[in-house]
């Protein structure tokens, strides 16, 4: 049976919800469907059920996965089909799973940067006796601090020679290490996990130094990668490490399919290249803007690029004119300002 919805949003997390609410508020006459793979109740159900009774015909949630498409018709794993006018991909990211023996044991948790997932895993960690955190980045350090303050025995392991190497300088890293140790935590630097020990559930970890650390809960915080599997199924352009390629309007290589949040590639105009950095607030704002501009492109994320380009062209024209007047100092690249 063919279902028809004008706006279809695929995703489980908060960007999908924010985009849905923004589209709902902007295009009140459009039918909207959300496709989410997670059947457990989440913030999407909590918010949407409160504003639409129990999902009216104008707003509905499908618990399924997209397996392909034929033009603008999505094929679902369950055998259903959904026709769309606009499709938004907000599939987020997934935690990186390092190649460590025993990583599939119970009690081993791969940490993504999804706030809801982190809250759930932290609550489970509070029931453990001894916790090991592998990964001394921002999330690993924050979890370590909170668990130590809750009275847990925590060991933090980082493969680099200092904590949070990509976020702070060595002085700040040393201070963070000192804070953790003063709270009773143990910090092991310049070390990697060799294997996870246990039969059914984790009982400890072995380091590359052959040291064994006992624990009944292991949190692995080794970063995340964008979920681009859906892009491959839909036949749109993507980069496996940095996300689904989009233009300044969040459009993919198919102009009726959009991508937003962690699954979309980000462009850093300072580095003139794709970037791996996207803050929580940024992706929420992007989702809100996209939801409001699906049928009328108003916001142009590339305006800053255009502005910088125009500013550079203007500066070059000013330089050219000043050279003619022989008042431009090329050695100092100084453009004299007129006095008032």
Short mmCIF file of the C-alpha atoms (twelve columns), coordinates in Angstrom:
data_MODEL
# 
_entry.id   MODEL 
# 
loop_
_atom_site.group_PDB 
_atom_site.id 
_atom_site.type_symbol 
_atom_site.label_atom_id 
_atom_site.label_alt_id 
_atom_site.label_comp_id 
_atom_site.label_asym_id 
_atom_site.label_seq_id 
_atom_site.Cartn_x 
_atom_site.Cartn_y 
_atom_site.Cartn_z 
_atom_site.pdbx_PDB_model_num 
ATOM 1   C CA . UNK A 1   0.000  0.000   0.000  1 
ATOM 2   C CA . UNK A 2   1.292  3.444   -0.945 1 
ATOM 3   C CA . UNK A 3   1.260  6.203   1.689  1 
ATOM 4   C CA . UNK A 4   1.600  9.843   0.579  1 
ATOM 5   C CA . UNK A 5   3.064  12.614  2.731  1 
ATOM 6   C CA . UNK A 6   4.320  15.954  1.526  1 
ATOM 7   C CA . UNK A 7   7.170  16.166  4.055  1 
ATOM 8   C CA . UNK A 8   9.016  13.084  5.294  1 
ATOM 9   C CA . UNK A 9   11.697 13.328  7.989  1 
ATOM 10  C CA . UNK A 10  13.964 10.373  8.763  1 
ATOM 11  C CA . UNK A 11  15.648 10.367  12.163 1 
ATOM 12  C CA . UNK A 12  15.417 9.360   15.821 1 
ATOM 13  C CA . UNK A 13  16.909 12.350  17.607 1 
ATOM 14  C CA . UNK A 14  16.315 15.956  18.522 1 
ATOM 15  C CA . UNK A 15  17.266 17.501  15.129 1 
ATOM 16  C CA . UNK A 16  14.513 15.411  13.519 1 
ATOM 17  C CA . UNK A 17  12.053 16.644  16.151 1 
ATOM 18  C CA . UNK A 18  13.094 20.303  15.810 1 
ATOM 19  C CA . UNK A 19  12.856 20.138  12.015 1 
ATOM 20  C CA . UNK A 20  9.408  18.537  12.290 1 
ATOM 21  C CA . UNK A 21  8.083  21.204  14.650 1 
ATOM 22  C CA . UNK A 22  9.537  24.004  12.517 1 
ATOM 23  C CA . UNK A 23  7.969  22.564  9.353  1 
ATOM 24  C CA . UNK A 24  4.678  22.014  11.168 1 
ATOM 25  C CA . UNK A 25  4.569  25.629  12.364 1 
ATOM 26  C CA . UNK A 26  5.531  27.028  8.938  1 
ATOM 27  C CA . UNK A 27  3.505  24.778  6.633  1 
ATOM 28  C CA . UNK A 28  0.332  24.064  8.596  1 
ATOM 29  C CA . UNK A 29  -1.423 22.620  5.540  1 
ATOM 30  C CA . UNK A 30  1.288  20.044  4.758  1 
ATOM 31  C CA . UNK A 31  1.137  16.406  5.824  1 
ATOM 32  C CA . UNK A 32  4.261  15.268  7.682  1 
ATOM 33  C CA . UNK A 33  5.625  11.815  8.449  1 
ATOM 34  C CA . UNK A 34  8.585  10.841  10.608 1 
ATOM 35  C CA . UNK A 35  10.422 7.581   9.959  1 
ATOM 36  C CA . UNK A 36  12.395 6.387   12.968 1 
ATOM 37  C CA . UNK A 37  14.126 3.058   13.517 1 
ATOM 38  C CA . UNK A 38  14.024 3.191   17.318 1 
ATOM 39  C CA . UNK A 39  10.669 1.816   18.517 1 
ATOM 40  C CA . UNK A 40  11.259 2.876   22.109 1 
ATOM 41  C CA . UNK A 41  9.476  5.999   23.258 1 
ATOM 42  C CA . UNK A 42  11.708 9.037   23.048 1 
ATOM 43  C CA . UNK A 43  11.494 12.810  23.116 1 
ATOM 44  C CA . UNK A 44  9.847  12.679  19.673 1 
ATOM 45  C CA . UNK A 45  6.806  10.794  21.007 1 
ATOM 46  C CA . UNK A 46  6.675  12.867  24.189 1 
ATOM 47  C CA . UNK A 47  6.544  16.187  22.357 1 
ATOM 48  C CA . UNK A 48  4.486  15.240  19.313 1 
ATOM 49  C CA . UNK A 49  1.779  13.402  21.262 1 
ATOM 50  C CA . UNK A 50  1.250  16.511  23.385 1 
ATOM 51  C CA . UNK A 51  0.627  18.758  20.370 1 
ATOM 52  C CA . UNK A 52  -1.371 16.452  18.123 1 
ATOM 53  C CA . UNK A 53  -3.449 14.267  20.411 1 
ATOM 54  C CA . UNK A 54  -2.046 10.925  19.373 1 
ATOM 55  C CA . UNK A 55  -0.632 11.797  15.949 1 
ATOM 56  C CA . UNK A 56  -3.360 13.039  13.637 1 
ATOM 57  C CA . UNK A 57  -3.453 12.324  9.921  1 
ATOM 58  C CA . UNK A 58  -1.391 15.476  9.373  1 
ATOM 59  C CA . UNK A 59  1.497  14.192  11.516 1 
ATOM 60  C CA . UNK A 60  2.399  10.519  11.927 1 
ATOM 61  C CA . UNK A 61  5.361  8.392   12.997 1 
ATOM 62  C CA . UNK A 62  6.462  5.215   11.176 1 
ATOM 63  C CA . UNK A 63  8.698  2.750   13.016 1 
ATOM 64  C CA . UNK A 64  10.657 1.294   10.141 1 
ATOM 65  C CA . UNK A 65  13.851 1.709   8.135  1 
ATOM 66  C CA . UNK A 66  14.358 2.970   4.597  1 
ATOM 67  C CA . UNK A 67  15.874 0.370   2.269  1 
ATOM 68  C CA . UNK A 68  15.758 2.263   -1.024 1 
ATOM 69  C CA . UNK A 69  13.735 4.502   -3.297 1 
ATOM 70  C CA . UNK A 70  12.261 4.824   -6.748 1 
ATOM 71  C CA . UNK A 71  12.381 8.513   -7.662 1 
ATOM 72  C CA . UNK A 72  10.315 10.136  -4.875 1 
ATOM 73  C CA . UNK A 73  8.913  6.896   -3.433 1 
ATOM 74  C CA . UNK A 74  10.657 5.405   -0.395 1 
ATOM 75  C CA . UNK A 75  10.754 1.642   0.111  1 
ATOM 76  C CA . UNK A 76  10.662 0.493   3.738  1 
ATOM 77  C CA . UNK A 77  12.074 -2.707  5.204  1 
ATOM 78  C CA . UNK A 78  8.604  -3.695  6.374  1 
ATOM 79  C CA . UNK A 79  7.333  -3.686  2.790  1 
ATOM 80  C CA . UNK A 80  5.581  -0.313  2.874  1 
ATOM 81  C CA . UNK A 81  6.054  2.579   0.471  1 
ATOM 82  C CA . UNK A 82  5.906  6.310   1.154  1 
ATOM 83  C CA . UNK A 83  5.705  8.973   -1.533 1 
ATOM 84  C CA . UNK A 84  7.145  12.391  -0.611 1 
ATOM 85  C CA . UNK A 85  7.628  15.889  -1.950 1 
ATOM 86  C CA . UNK A 86  10.438 16.842  0.441  1 
ATOM 87  C CA . UNK A 87  12.626 14.383  2.340  1 
ATOM 88  C CA . UNK A 88  14.842 15.393  5.279  1 
ATOM 89  C CA . UNK A 89  17.603 13.107  6.534  1 
ATOM 90  C CA . UNK A 90  18.445 13.696  10.199 1 
ATOM 91  C CA . UNK A 91  19.962 10.306  10.960 1 
ATOM 92  C CA . UNK A 92  22.682 11.674  13.245 1 
ATOM 93  C CA . UNK A 93  25.940 9.889   13.975 1 
ATOM 94  C CA . UNK A 94  27.117 6.623   15.467 1 
ATOM 95  C CA . UNK A 95  29.842 5.895   17.983 1 
ATOM 96  C CA . UNK A 96  33.155 4.665   16.608 1 
ATOM 97  C CA . UNK A 97  33.770 1.048   17.574 1 
ATOM 98  C CA . UNK A 98  37.527 0.463   17.951 1 
ATOM 99  C CA . UNK A 99  38.893 -3.005  17.045 1 
ATOM 100 C CA . UNK A 100 39.177 -4.395  20.586 1 
ATOM 101 C CA . UNK A 101 38.625 -8.056  21.521 1 
ATOM 102 C CA . UNK A 102 35.597 -8.565  23.779 1 
ATOM 103 C CA . UNK A 103 33.973 -5.237  22.974 1 
ATOM 104 C CA . UNK A 104 30.600 -6.969  22.465 1 
ATOM 105 C CA . UNK A 105 30.316 -8.131  26.098 1 
ATOM 106 C CA . UNK A 106 27.490 -6.911  28.316 1 
ATOM 107 C CA . UNK A 107 28.444 -3.849  30.301 1 
ATOM 108 C CA . UNK A 108 30.456 -2.319  27.448 1 
ATOM 109 C CA . UNK A 109 28.898 0.902   26.190 1 
ATOM 110 C CA . UNK A 110 29.886 2.827   23.066 1 
ATOM 111 C CA . UNK A 111 29.307 6.507   23.765 1 
ATOM 112 C CA . UNK A 112 27.892 8.721   21.042 1 
ATOM 113 C CA . UNK A 113 27.433 12.464  21.524 1 
ATOM 114 C CA . UNK A 114 23.651 12.190  21.633 1 
ATOM 115 C CA . UNK A 115 22.561 13.794  24.949 1 
ATOM 116 C CA . UNK A 116 19.661 11.392  25.497 1 
ATOM 117 C CA . UNK A 117 21.895 8.345   25.012 1 
ATOM 118 C CA . UNK A 118 24.541 9.752   27.353 1 
ATOM 119 C CA . UNK A 119 21.945 10.354  30.090 1 
ATOM 120 C CA . UNK A 120 20.708 6.762   29.850 1 
ATOM 121 C CA . UNK A 121 24.194 5.264   29.953 1 
ATOM 122 C CA . UNK A 122 25.256 7.486   32.848 1 
ATOM 123 C CA . UNK A 123 22.229 6.269   34.826 1 
ATOM 124 C CA . UNK A 124 23.317 2.653   34.186 1 
ATOM 125 C CA . UNK A 125 26.876 3.467   35.238 1 
ATOM 126 C CA . UNK A 126 25.602 4.699   38.613 1 
ATOM 127 C CA . UNK A 127 24.569 1.112   39.398 1 
ATOM 128 C CA . UNK A 128 28.086 -0.209  38.746 1 
ATOM 129 C CA . UNK A 129 30.790 -0.723  41.356 1 
ATOM 130 C CA . UNK A 130 33.867 0.098   39.278 1 
ATOM 131 C CA . UNK A 131 33.887 1.991   35.975 1 
ATOM 132 C CA . UNK A 132 36.551 2.311   33.275 1 
ATOM 133 C CA . UNK A 133 36.254 5.104   30.710 1 
ATOM 134 C CA . UNK A 134 38.318 4.697   27.556 1 
ATOM 135 C CA . UNK A 135 38.747 8.062   25.872 1 
ATOM 136 C CA . UNK A 136 39.931 11.246  27.550 1 
ATOM 137 C CA . UNK A 137 38.177 13.733  25.316 1 
ATOM 138 C CA . UNK A 138 35.564 16.210  26.499 1 
ATOM 139 C CA . UNK A 139 32.752 13.651  26.920 1 
ATOM 140 C CA . UNK A 140 34.986 11.104  28.668 1 
ATOM 141 C CA . UNK A 141 36.318 13.702  31.105 1 
ATOM 142 C CA . UNK A 142 32.837 15.059  31.843 1 
ATOM 143 C CA . UNK A 143 31.456 11.577  32.534 1 
ATOM 144 C CA . UNK A 144 34.455 10.767  34.719 1 
ATOM 145 C CA . UNK A 145 33.935 13.923  36.763 1 
ATOM 146 C CA . UNK A 146 30.215 13.284  37.292 1 
ATOM 147 C CA . UNK A 147 30.683 9.640   38.270 1 
ATOM 148 C CA . UNK A 148 33.485 10.489  40.703 1 
ATOM 149 C CA . UNK A 149 31.300 13.120  42.353 1 
ATOM 150 C CA . UNK A 150 28.591 10.441  42.662 1 
ATOM 151 C CA . UNK A 151 31.034 8.320   44.678 1 
ATOM 152 C CA . UNK A 152 32.025 5.815   41.992 1 
ATOM 153 C CA . UNK A 153 35.463 4.270   41.507 1 
ATOM 154 C CA . UNK A 154 36.557 5.457   38.059 1 
ATOM 155 C CA . UNK A 155 39.649 4.891   35.903 1 
ATOM 156 C CA . UNK A 156 40.090 7.132   32.866 1 
ATOM 157 C CA . UNK A 157 42.331 5.832   30.050 1 
ATOM 158 C CA . UNK A 158 43.553 8.057   27.209 1 
ATOM 159 C CA . UNK A 159 45.730 6.959   24.297 1 
ATOM 160 C CA . UNK A 160 47.357 10.402  23.955 1 
ATOM 161 C CA . UNK A 161 49.930 11.827  26.326 1 
ATOM 162 C CA . UNK A 162 47.409 14.230  27.864 1 
ATOM 163 C CA . UNK A 163 43.684 14.640  28.362 1 
ATOM 164 C CA . UNK A 164 41.522 16.499  25.836 1 
ATOM 165 C CA . UNK A 165 44.433 17.007  23.404 1 
ATOM 166 C CA . UNK A 166 42.229 18.444  20.648 1 
ATOM 167 C CA . UNK A 167 40.383 20.871  22.938 1 
ATOM 168 C CA . UNK A 168 42.926 22.468  25.292 1 
ATOM 169 C CA . UNK A 169 46.621 23.165  25.680 1 
ATOM 170 C CA . UNK A 170 48.885 21.122  27.938 1 
ATOM 171 C CA . UNK A 171 48.519 23.446  30.943 1 
ATOM 172 C CA . UNK A 172 44.747 23.063  30.972 1 
ATOM 173 C CA . UNK A 173 45.038 19.306  30.351 1 
ATOM 174 C CA . UNK A 174 47.312 18.960  33.388 1 
ATOM 175 C CA . UNK A 175 44.875 20.906  35.547 1 
ATOM 176 C CA . UNK A 176 41.997 18.670  34.450 1 
ATOM 177 C CA . UNK A 177 44.057 15.598  35.308 1 
ATOM 178 C CA . UNK A 178 44.791 17.069  38.717 1 
ATOM 179 C CA . UNK A 179 41.087 17.721  39.373 1 
ATOM 180 C CA . UNK A 180 40.168 14.142  38.504 1 
ATOM 181 C CA . UNK A 181 42.904 12.710  40.722 1 
ATOM 182 C CA . UNK A 182 41.905 14.971  43.610 1 
ATOM 183 C CA . UNK A 183 38.389 13.524  43.322 1 
ATOM 184 C CA . UNK A 184 39.838 10.046  43.741 1 
ATOM 185 C CA . UNK A 185 39.966 8.996   40.106 1 
ATOM 186 C CA . UNK A 186 42.870 7.314   38.345 1 
ATOM 187 C CA . UNK A 187 44.163 8.681   35.019 1 
ATOM 188 C CA . UNK A 188 46.248 6.510   32.688 1 
ATOM 189 C CA . UNK A 189 47.786 8.342   29.726 1 
ATOM 190 C CA . UNK A 190 49.604 7.162   26.595 1 
ATOM 191 C CA . UNK A 191 47.902 3.772   26.765 1 
ATOM 192 C CA . UNK A 192 45.411 1.721   24.721 1 
ATOM 193 C CA . UNK A 193 42.964 -1.041  25.483 1 
ATOM 194 C CA . UNK A 194 44.211 -4.385  24.233 1 
ATOM 195 C CA . UNK A 195 41.147 -6.444  25.164 1 
ATOM 196 C CA . UNK A 196 37.993 -6.546  27.266 1 
ATOM 197 C CA . UNK A 197 37.914 -9.383  29.808 1 
ATOM 198 C CA . UNK A 198 34.912 -11.485 30.803 1 
ATOM 199 C CA . UNK A 199 32.739 -14.380 29.644 1 
ATOM 200 C CA . UNK A 200 29.219 -12.960 29.327 1 
ATOM 201 C CA . UNK A 201 29.769 -9.513  30.824 1 
ATOM 202 C CA . UNK A 202 32.823 -7.320  31.358 1 
ATOM 203 C CA . UNK A 203 34.974 -8.066  34.406 1 
ATOM 204 C CA . UNK A 204 37.999 -5.989  33.483 1 
ATOM 205 C CA . UNK A 205 40.219 -4.624  30.730 1 
ATOM 206 C CA . UNK A 206 43.780 -5.369  29.648 1 
ATOM 207 C CA . UNK A 207 46.002 -2.526  28.475 1 
ATOM 208 C CA . UNK A 208 48.735 -2.713  25.831 1 
ATOM 209 C CA . UNK A 209 51.162 -2.654  28.754 1 
ATOM 210 C CA . UNK A 210 49.551 -5.964  29.880 1 
ATOM 211 C CA . UNK A 211 48.195 -4.293  33.044 1 
ATOM 212 C CA . UNK A 212 44.736 -5.581  34.017 1 
ATOM 213 C CA . UNK A 213 42.156 -3.228  35.546 1 
ATOM 214 C CA . UNK A 214 39.057 -4.724  37.158 1 
ATOM 215 C CA . UNK A 215 35.685 -3.166  36.317 1 
ATOM 216 C CA . UNK A 216 32.057 -4.114  35.836 1 
ATOM 217 C CA . UNK A 217 31.203 -1.259  33.464 1 
ATOM 218 C CA . UNK A 218 33.195 0.052   30.489 1 
ATOM 219 C CA . UNK A 219 32.412 3.257   28.606 1 
ATOM 220 C CA . UNK A 220 34.203 3.741   25.280 1 
ATOM 221 C CA . UNK A 221 34.368 7.376   24.137 1 
ATOM 222 C CA . UNK A 222 36.364 7.238   20.900 1 
ATOM 223 C CA . UNK A 223 34.383 9.738   18.871 1 
ATOM 224 C CA . UNK A 224 31.639 9.328   16.293 1 
ATOM 225 C CA . UNK A 225 31.027 9.147   12.565 1 
ATOM 226 C CA . UNK A 226 28.020 10.408  10.596 1 
ATOM 227 C CA . UNK A 227 25.306 7.899   9.741  1 
ATOM 228 C CA . UNK A 228 25.517 7.860   5.948  1 
ATOM 229 C CA . UNK A 229 24.136 4.386   5.265  1 
ATOM 230 C CA . UNK A 230 20.801 5.878   4.223  1 
ATOM 231 C CA . UNK A 231 22.565 8.091   1.647  1 
ATOM 232 C CA . UNK A 232 24.019 5.004   0.015  1 
ATOM 233 C CA . UNK A 233 20.566 3.388   -0.122 1 
ATOM 234 C CA . UNK A 234 19.057 6.516   -1.688 1 
ATOM 235 C CA . UNK A 235 21.864 7.014   -4.210 1 
ATOM 236 C CA . UNK A 236 22.958 10.489  -3.094 1 
ATOM 237 C CA . UNK A 237 26.522 11.742  -2.714 1 
ATOM 238 C CA . UNK A 238 28.259 11.342  0.650  1 
ATOM 239 C CA . UNK A 239 31.638 11.066  2.341  1 
ATOM 240 C CA . UNK A 240 31.893 8.132   4.750  1 
ATOM 241 C CA . UNK A 241 33.954 10.033  7.306  1 
ATOM 242 C CA . UNK A 242 32.428 13.497  7.090  1 
ATOM 243 C CA . UNK A 243 28.827 13.030  6.068  1 
ATOM 244 C CA . UNK A 244 26.216 13.553  3.374  1 
ATOM 245 C CA . UNK A 245 27.254 16.378  1.062  1 
ATOM 246 C CA . UNK A 246 24.893 19.362  1.106  1 
ATOM 247 C CA . UNK A 247 24.856 22.848  -0.386 1 
ATOM 248 C CA . UNK A 248 24.251 26.140  1.420  1 
ATOM 249 C CA . UNK A 249 20.529 25.354  1.585  1 
ATOM 250 C CA . UNK A 250 21.101 21.878  3.133  1 
ATOM 251 C CA . UNK A 251 20.123 20.235  -0.179 1 
ATOM 252 C CA . UNK A 252 21.847 17.001  -1.161 1 
ATOM 253 C CA . UNK A 253 22.716 15.934  -4.713 1 
ATOM 254 C CA . UNK A 254 18.959 15.388  -5.095 1 
ATOM 255 C CA . UNK A 255 17.396 18.828  -4.644 1 
ATOM 256 C CA . UNK A 256 14.262 17.425  -2.957 1 
ATOM 257 C CA . UNK A 257 16.296 15.558  -0.349 1 
ATOM 258 C CA . UNK A 258 17.890 17.505  2.507  1 
ATOM 259 C CA . UNK A 259 20.321 16.516  5.245  1 
ATOM 260 C CA . UNK A 260 20.838 18.232  8.587  1 
ATOM 261 C CA . UNK A 261 22.676 17.641  11.849 1 
ATOM 262 C CA . UNK A 262 25.482 15.171  12.464 1 
ATOM 263 C CA . UNK A 263 24.763 13.134  9.319  1 
ATOM 264 C CA . UNK A 264 25.413 16.133  7.044  1 
ATOM 265 C CA . UNK A 265 28.882 17.263  6.020  1 
ATOM 266 C CA . UNK A 266 29.865 20.620  7.467  1 
ATOM 267 C CA . UNK A 267 31.862 23.241  5.589  1 
ATOM 268 C CA . UNK A 268 34.431 25.270  7.500  1 
ATOM 269 C CA . UNK A 269 34.931 28.523  5.590  1 
ATOM 270 C CA . UNK A 270 38.023 29.340  7.681  1 
ATOM 271 C CA . UNK A 271 39.790 26.162  6.521  1 
ATOM 272 C CA . UNK A 272 38.039 26.034  3.106  1 
ATOM 273 C CA . UNK A 273 37.336 22.363  3.634  1 
ATOM 274 C CA . UNK A 274 34.831 19.973  5.169  1 
ATOM 275 C CA . UNK A 275 34.840 19.966  8.947  1 
ATOM 276 C CA . UNK A 276 34.085 17.354  11.620 1 
ATOM 277 C CA . UNK A 277 32.909 19.921  14.163 1 
ATOM 278 C CA . UNK A 278 29.255 20.725  14.771 1 
ATOM 279 C CA . UNK A 279 28.063 21.988  18.131 1 
ATOM 280 C CA . UNK A 280 24.779 20.940  19.681 1 
ATOM 281 C CA . UNK A 281 23.277 24.429  19.377 1 
ATOM 282 C CA . UNK A 282 24.370 24.720  15.739 1 
ATOM 283 C CA . UNK A 283 22.594 21.580  14.602 1 
ATOM 284 C CA . UNK A 284 19.423 22.583  16.454 1 
ATOM 285 C CA . UNK A 285 19.430 25.967  14.712 1 
ATOM 286 C CA . UNK A 286 20.120 24.331  11.353 1 
ATOM 287 C CA . UNK A 287 17.197 21.930  11.856 1 
ATOM 288 C CA . UNK A 288 14.913 24.821  12.759 1 
ATOM 289 C CA . UNK A 289 15.948 26.853  9.712  1 
ATOM 290 C CA . UNK A 290 15.619 23.915  7.356  1 
ATOM 291 C CA . UNK A 291 12.130 23.041  8.577  1 
ATOM 292 C CA . UNK A 292 10.982 26.606  7.869  1 
ATOM 293 C CA . UNK A 293 12.530 26.762  4.384  1 
ATOM 294 C CA . UNK A 294 11.631 23.479  2.709  1 
ATOM 295 C CA . UNK A 295 9.269  25.091  0.190  1 
ATOM 296 C CA . UNK A 296 10.582 28.661  0.145  1 
ATOM 297 C CA . UNK A 297 14.325 29.092  0.332  1 
ATOM 298 C CA . UNK A 298 14.848 32.171  2.457  1 
ATOM 299 C CA . UNK A 299 17.880 31.407  4.560  1 
ATOM 300 C CA . UNK A 300 21.208 31.022  2.779  1 
ATOM 301 C CA . UNK A 301 23.843 29.442  4.990  1 
ATOM 302 C CA . UNK A 302 26.431 30.533  2.408  1 
ATOM 303 C CA . UNK A 303 25.804 34.256  2.932  1 
ATOM 304 C CA . UNK A 304 28.872 34.482  5.127  1 
ATOM 305 C CA . UNK A 305 30.969 33.036  2.321  1 
ATOM 306 C CA . UNK A 306 29.481 35.499  -0.144 1 
ATOM 307 C CA . UNK A 307 30.102 38.329  2.295  1 
ATOM 308 C CA . UNK A 308 33.745 37.377  2.779  1 
ATOM 309 C CA . UNK A 309 34.243 37.068  -0.960 1 
ATOM 310 C CA . UNK A 310 32.641 40.424  -1.627 1 
ATOM 311 C CA . UNK A 311 34.620 41.988  1.208  1 
ATOM 312 C CA . UNK A 312 37.866 40.674  -0.305 1 
ATOM 313 C CA . UNK A 313 36.929 41.971  -3.766 1 
ATOM 314 C CA . UNK A 314 36.061 45.357  -2.300 1 
ATOM 315 C CA . UNK A 315 39.378 45.510  -0.435 1 
ATOM 316 C CA . UNK A 316 41.273 44.664  -3.618 1 
ATOM 317 C CA . UNK A 317 39.453 47.401  -5.540 1 
ATOM 318 C CA . UNK A 318 40.286 49.897  -2.796 1 
ATOM 319 C CA . UNK A 319 43.934 48.843  -2.895 1 
ATOM 320 C CA . UNK A 320 44.009 49.327  -6.659 1 
ATOM 321 C CA . UNK A 321 42.601 52.831  -6.367 1 
ATOM 322 C CA . UNK A 322 44.967 53.749  -3.540 1 
ATOM 323 C CA . UNK A 323 47.960 52.521  -5.524 1 
ATOM 324 C CA . UNK A 324 46.976 54.927  -8.240 1 
ATOM 325 C CA . UNK A 325 47.022 57.685  -5.633 1 
ATOM 326 C CA . UNK A 326 50.359 56.329  -4.277 1 
ATOM 327 C CA . UNK A 327 49.127 56.217  -0.666 1 
ATOM 328 C CA . UNK A 328 48.879 52.412  -0.257 1 
ATOM 329 C CA . UNK A 329 51.742 50.802  1.716  1 
ATOM 330 C CA . UNK A 330 52.090 47.292  0.207  1 
ATOM 331 C CA . UNK A 331 54.764 46.252  2.720  1 
ATOM 332 C CA . UNK A 332 52.354 46.667  5.617  1 
ATOM 333 C CA . UNK A 333 49.103 45.931  3.770  1 
ATOM 334 C CA . UNK A 334 47.590 49.024  5.371  1 
ATOM 335 C CA . UNK A 335 44.634 50.857  3.891  1 
ATOM 336 C CA . UNK A 336 44.565 54.387  5.336  1 
ATOM 337 C CA . UNK A 337 41.244 55.415  6.815  1 
ATOM 338 C CA . UNK A 338 39.913 58.899  6.130  1 
ATOM 339 C CA . UNK A 339 39.943 61.301  9.051  1 
ATOM 340 C CA . UNK A 340 36.651 62.737  10.200 1 
# 
